[in-house]
């Protein structure tokens, strides 16, 4: 893969980049093979917004 520039790449070495690439491909393949139905984007965002709102509420001083 060649030399890595910290400006152009987030990995410190070729080995780190290749390890991440292998890990990422395994995760994508597993996701594509998962027979469960997908979750609509709006549902995911609503759940995340609720989690964020609760965290912000807990973080506010009394």
Buried (B, 14 or more C-beta within 10 A) or exposed (E): EEEBEEEEBEBEEEEEBEEEEEEEEEEEEEEEEEEEEEEEEEEEEEEEEEEEEEEEEEEEEE
